[in-house]
């Protein structure tokens, strides 16, 4: 079974490229725009996935909102991997991070670690 990965945030070009990259690596990847964070039922949608990837450039306000949906106090339990720009301009809020951009093999290892496969 292919792991279902949801990508939230980031610009549409970066996120769509990340979606295609993950798809070619064997993951079932879906991109959600930042505006999806305001949708009713987002928690259930995320709960059906195996991993949440927070793309770079997600606004701090939306990042906090998202972590409220999937954080320790919520009923939605999903591993979160945050892509942090190498320039360090984004706050690190998720437990699992990987610097972005990075080689696909490094991203794959981070995903497998977040999913508990390695």
NUDO-149239 format. One line per 8 residues: number of its first residue (from 1); for each residue x, y, z of N, C-alpha, C. Coordinates in pm, whole numbers. Example, Ala and Ser with C-alpha at 12.3 -4.5 7.8 and 13.67 -1.06 7.14 Angstrom:
BEGIN
1) 1319,-569,780,1230,-450,780,1320,-330,780 ~ 1285,-225,708,1367,-106,714,1290,3,787
This chain:
BEGIN
1) 84,-118,0,0,0,0,88,125,0 ~ 55,218,-85,129,344,-92,88,434,22 ~ 185,499,85,155,592,194,86,715,137 ~ -23,756,204,-96,877,164,-36,996,238 ~ 14,1091,161,83,1208,215,6,1332,173 ~ -21,1420,270,-86,1547,242,17,1657,259 ~ 25,1745,160,117,1859,162,32,1984,181 ~ 62,2063,283,-13,2185,310,81,2303,304
9) 34,2409,237,106,2534,236,209,2545,127 ~ 283,2653,135,383,2680,33,318,2737,-91 ~ 400,2786,-178,349,2837,-304,302,2724,-392 ~ 211,2751,-484,158,2645,-568,264,2578,-655 ~ 363,2652,-700,466,2592,-785,550,2493,-705 ~ 597,2533,-587,679,2445,-504,597,2325,-459 ~ 475,2348,-415,393,2239,-364,354,2140,-473 ~ 321,2189,-591,288,2099,-702,411,2020,-745
17) 528,2084,-745,651,2012,-779,681,1906,-674 ~ 660,1939,-547,680,1843,-438,580,1728,-451 ~ 458,1759,-486,356,1655,-507,399,1560,-618 ~ 447,1613,-730,492,1530,-842,614,1447,-802 ~ 707,1508,-730,827,1439,-685,792,1322,-594 ~ 704,1345,-499,663,1239,-408,584,1130,-481 ~ 503,1171,-577,429,1074,-657,521,982,-734 ~ 627,1039,-791,722,957,-867,806,868,-775
25) 811,902,-646,885,821,-549,796,712,-487 ~ 671,704,-532,584,597,-486,485,634,-378 ~ 477,762,-343,380,806,-243,255,857,-313 ~ 143,845,-247,18,902,-296,8,1041,-232 ~ 51,1143,-304,62,1277,-248,-51,1367,-296 ~ -102,1449,-204,-209,1543,-235,-170,1679,-179 ~ -188,1782,-258,-157,1919,-218,-284,1989,-172 ~ -279,2055,-57,-391,2137,-8,-342,2281,3
33) -417,2371,-49,-383,2514,-38,-402,2559,107 ~ -339,2669,142,-352,2725,277,-498,2750,311 ~ -577,2791,215,-718,2821,241,-795,2697,287 ~ -744,2578,259,-810,2455,303,-808,2442,454 ~ -721,2516,521,-713,2509,667,-838,2565,733 ~ -917,2640,657,-1040,2699,712,-1161,2612,683 ~ -1143,2502,611,-1256,2417,574,-1302,2333,692 ~ -1433,2314,697,-1491,2224,796,-1457,2082,753
41) -1421,2000,848,-1390,1860,816,-1246,1836,777 ~ -1160,1935,791,-1020,1916,754,-955,1810,842 ~ -988,1808,970,-930,1709,1060,-957,1567,1015 ~ -1082,1541,973,-1116,1407,925,-1041,1375,797 ~ -1026,1474,713,-953,1455,587,-806,1420,615 ~ -748,1489,711,-609,1462,746,-595,1326,815 ~ -694,1290,896,-689,1162,968,-688,1043,873 ~ -735,1061,751,-736,954,653,-600,938,584
49) -507,1026,615,-374,1023,554,-274,964,652 ~ -157,927,600,-53,868,683,48,971,734 ~ 63,1082,660,164,1182,694,121,1318,645 ~ 147,1420,726,124,1559,688,259,1624,667 ~ 280,1680,549,403,1755,522,366,1902,516 ~ 434,1981,597,414,2126,596,520,2185,505 ~ 476,2240,394,568,2297,296,622,2430,346 ~ 738,2469,293,794,2599,332,699,2713,294
57) 712,2822,361,638,2944,333,494,2943,382 ~ 456,2845,463,324,2849,526,329,2960,630 ~ 230,3047,628,232,3159,722,230,3109,865 ~ 289,3185,956,298,3146,1097,159,3127,1156 ~ 66,3212,1120,-71,3202,1171,-136,3072,1125 ~ -122,3039,999,-180,2915,946,-108,2793,1001 ~ 22,2805,1023,98,2695,1080,48,2664,1222 ~ 27,2766,1302,-26,2746,1437,-165,2684,1432
65) -248,2731,1340,-382,2677,1324,-377,2529,1286 ~ -289,2495,1194,-275,2357,1149,-225,2269,1263 ~ -127,2315,1338,-75,2236,1449,-179,2222,1560 ~ -275,2314,1566,-387,2299,1659,-480,2186,1618 ~ -490,2162,1488,-575,2055,1436,-510,1919,1457 ~ -379,1911,1440,-309,1782,1446,-215,1769,1566 ~ -218,1865,1654,-126,1864,1768,-163,1761,1873 ~ -83,1754,1979,-103,1653,2084,-239,1659,2151
73) -299,1778,2161,-427,1792,2230,-547,1761,2140 ~ -523,1738,2012,-635,1713,1921,-664,1564,1909 ~ -777,1535,1848,-814,1394,1827,-752,1338,1700 ~ -699,1425,1615,-637,1379,1489,-492,1343,1518 ~ -459,1218,1497,-323,1170,1521,-259,1136,1388 ~ -167,1220,1346,-97,1201,1219,44,1255,1236 ~ 145,1181,1190,281,1235,1197,294,1360,1109 ~ 374,1454,1155,394,1580,1083,543,1595,1052
81) 571,1626,926,707,1655,882,707,1797,828 ~ 788,1882,885,795,2021,841,919,2041,755 ~ 899,2099,637,1011,2135,550,1053,2277,587 ~ 1174,2290,635,1225,2418,682,1328,2469,582 ~ 1310,2592,532,1408,2646,437,1549,2646,496 ~ 1647,2619,412,1785,2615,461,1829,2750,515 ~ 1765,2858,473,1802,2990,525,1749,3011,667 ~ 1667,2917,718,1621,2921,856,1519,3027,888
89) 1453,3084,787,1360,3193,812,1226,3148,869 ~ 1195,3020,863,1068,2970,914,1088,2906,1051 ~ 995,2932,1143,1003,2871,1276,982,2722,1267 ~ 1055,2650,1345,1041,2504,1349,942,2469,1459 ~ 829,2415,1418,726,2382,1515,691,2234,1519 ~ 722,2161,1414,692,2018,1412,807,1941,1476 ~ 776,1821,1525,881,1738,1584,982,1693,1480 ~ 933,1655,1363,1021,1608,1255,1039,1720,1154
97) 1164,1751,1125,1192,1853,1023,1295,1799,925 ~ 1295,1858,808,1400,1834,710,1425,1969,641 ~ 1551,1999,619,1583,2125,551,1547,2112,404 ~ 1491,2221,351,1443,2222,214,1507,2336,138 ~ 1553,2319,18,1546,2196,-61,1651,2094,-15 ~ 1620,1969,-48,1712,1860,-13,1703,1753,-120 ~ 1801,1664,-125,1794,1552,-220,1675,1461,-188 ~ 1619,1398,-289,1504,1312,-271,1532,1200,-172
105) 1652,1146,-170,1683,1038,-78,1674,1085,67 ~ 1719,1207,94,1709,1261,229,1562,1281,268 ~ 1481,1331,175,1339,1349,201,1272,1215,224 ~ 1306,1115,146,1249,981,161,1283,923,300 ~ 1408,940,343,1447,892,477,1368,963,586 ~ 1349,1094,571,1273,1171,671,1127,1125,675 ~ 1071,1097,559,933,1048,552,922,912,618 ~ 1014,822,586,1011,688,645,1030,691,795
113) 1116,781,842,1134,797,986,1006,849,1052 ~ 945,950,990,821,1006,1045,709,902,1046 ~ 709,813,949,607,708,941,641,588,1029 ~ 760,589,1088,803,479,1174,844,356,1096 ~ 890,376,972,930,264,886,1078,235,892 ~ 1154,320,958,1299,295,965,1348,302,1107
